[in-house]
Amino acid sequence: MPARLFLSSGDLVADRRFEFARDLQLKGDLAAAADLLLQATELAPNFASAWFTLGEIRAGLGQRDAAVAAFRNARAADPDDRHGASLHLMRLGAEEIAAMPQAYVQTLFDQYARRFEAALVDDLGYRGPSLLFKAVLTVRSAAKKPAFFKRAIDLGCGTGLAAGAFAKEVDRFTGFDLSPKMIEWARATALYAELEVADMVRGLRGQPDSSADLVLAADAMVYLADLAPVLNEAGRVLIPGGLVAFTAETHEGDGVIIGGGLRYAHGANYVRATIASAGLTLAHLEDLSARNEDDVPVPGLVAVAVKS
Ligand SMILES: C[S@@+](CC[C@H](N)C(=O)[O-])C[C@H]1O[C@@H](n2cnc3c(N)ncnc32)[C@H](O)[C@@H]1O
């Protein structure tokens, strides 16, 4: 896991109370930790990290309404919401499913970048890029077309693992990612002709019509609640016959939910319908998990759609 975000309150005593509270929280004394955090917020009412941690503790203690109040205070204290209090509010059912705060994603992955590959691949058995690669080969071979691509766009490219998996089959890669630190690692691979720190939908919007023959998103759609804008843009940017391939986390119901890992899970019917509304044809949809959590595969989908 990435290091925990700490935003100082600017008040030394309040910051110290926070540190003691974290020690108590880690030792399992949640009631005492909550007490200290309340004291810290009395000293520094705009102490986002203290409100956020209090929200987590209260949620863990089953005190839903008090947790909701703390998470709302955390977000009010840091309107960019770098801690991701909004996600907890959605998860607690206090707010509708909505977009993830960009500052949260950026902060999370900037903090994560240095240890990302070891943490994801070694600890969580991450296999998104190889699953995408196999699915794309399957679709191409069923269509009796070579699996070779002139230009691929890698959405949420991270450190470049997906480009690594497709390197021999792609002439030229473009990568977009919200996290500047992840982009630095991607740049170091020398696999990308172009890299941009950009939201994936905004990045695609800057691309000409029919300018790519492959769009990839490995473990990146899990950070988007609404897949329609990204699939619509992918459809516009692809040449006829081009492919969009992505992994998603899923659940048995309909629509989009937020899972325990604070990532979105998209129902299979939602994925099918969104692909169809983007004017794309679903070529492959398989129940496959891209990563484990607590050594258990997280329910997932691998989708490949074609632009006709
Ligand atoms: C779990 S990582 C996966 C990285 C890479 N695709 C891989 O397979 O290793 C998710 C990446 O998506 C990026 N990301 C999340 N939401 C994004 C968005 N809306 N636009 C661009 N990048 C985003 C994150 O910064 C992070 O680098």
The ligand as a Gaussian input file, in Angstrom:
#p B3LYP/6-31G(d) Opt

LIG

0 1
 C       -3.362000       0.509000     -11.012000
 S       -2.526000       1.626000     -12.022000
 C       -2.314000       0.692000     -13.513000
 C       -1.165000       1.214000     -14.332000
 C       -0.872000       0.455000     -15.626000
 N       -1.933000       0.565000     -16.582000
 C       -0.553000      -0.982000     -15.359000
 O       -1.207000      -1.860000     -15.907000
 O        0.376000      -1.233000     -14.570000
 C       -3.738000       2.803000     -12.474000
 C       -3.170000       4.037000     -13.133000
 O       -4.251000       4.786000     -13.665000
 C       -4.000000       6.158000     -13.431000
 N       -5.299000       6.853000     -13.466000
 C       -6.355000       6.679000     -12.644000
 N       -7.370000       7.463000     -13.022000
 C       -6.953000       8.126000     -14.131000
 C       -7.563000       9.071000     -14.999000
 N       -8.817000       9.489000     -14.799000
 N       -6.850000       9.530000     -16.029000
 C       -5.553000       9.130000     -16.237000
 N       -4.932000       8.247000     -15.441000
 C       -5.622000       7.741000     -14.401000
 C       -3.312000       6.201000     -12.091000
 O       -2.592000       7.396000     -11.906000
 C       -2.434000       4.955000     -12.176000
 O       -1.162000       5.244000     -12.678000

